[in-house]
């Protein structure tokens, strides 16, 4: 497998990489220079990513975008078991345990048992029923093995062999070989599992074959540790696609790999010494934590396809910072000046008694509502209680009460009013950006209230209970932008209809990253 080692593992690689605390905020330790390069300005941060050995995955990173490698190394590792790389890691665990069984037990039946076992472990020891959704996603990546090979027939020499404390061309090497099987007395076969897509030959010719280099380096490493063995076959088992790719391990290709190996080591030494990392625009930009702030990615119009850090935690160029400030100013103008933190510590007599018949929200005078036609916002000077506007406003206030209750906050008049008005600010600001109108009666207002519901259900949009005014205003700005983004996708879908293959950005086939991390 590609690069799961203590000295070389990038963020997101397989389980043997040690837990890393990392940095949540890069603004004080990194910057962009005037040539658009990513720079680690803090000596401790730079020291934290130094690698003293080289793995095939880091070799590939040095050829690709070193800025992405640096950023991934700085941020804490967060493994998502449902992401493509998380599922790949789980499938690798299944294969490892399966190949350690006696040959007659390496059946699909036992593999399915292992899938359920690994799914439960991955989710923290949950019961079988709760692990089923994850197991169902891992299963196709495991079952494809039997379309490629029959595990019962394999003469297994080693599983998950950790090659370390050796050097290749004078360069310290580390890597983990998924599976080694014996062909004859002195001939072995190296197998590496891949759960991502199998690319075309033209793709590897154009963009380079990191996996081919990986297998050739594994050949050299195995033969160095086991000098009586000769690796005569090296292959990749793309189990999700039920195909294998035999790698050319001829002397000529090995020499070319070694040339790239030495170049990668020189690049690694240079970036670790200088703290300066070049950018490279490619298909992996969408999977990079810097995609929203990288000058090269922004110029190329790249957008994230994974959850990425909030831009406020990332360095920006002066030009980008000015653009963000201008956008913040415009959005702040829409929100106005009266976003205030909720009084989350309020414990006055207004706190409701669940057994009391008193209304939760007390006002100086009993509110009056009119009763007109649904398309009329007012009934004389009164709000028409039958209008679209009244329906929406009652819904917003009810939503405020609901979220206060869910968060265990006091449901007091001032808190209900503050949260309802905050929701209202978000809805009207988003509506104004989409239609130019801020009428509660408009159909677009209904749609933006629906978008707000979606925003509030998003894991990264938790309300900042206990935060100051800046925290609440920041949440409101982010909620406006998220709501507008939802509307943007709606109009895009309406205008052009669904793309020909709209699921490609969701699949690991869009980039090598998911499989690289899993493998």
Order of alpha helices (4+ residues) and beta strands (2+ residues): beta-beta-alpha-alpha-alpha-alpha-alpha-alpha-alpha-beta-beta-beta-alpha-alpha-beta-beta-alpha-beta-alpha-alpha-beta-beta-alpha-alpha-alpha-alpha-alpha
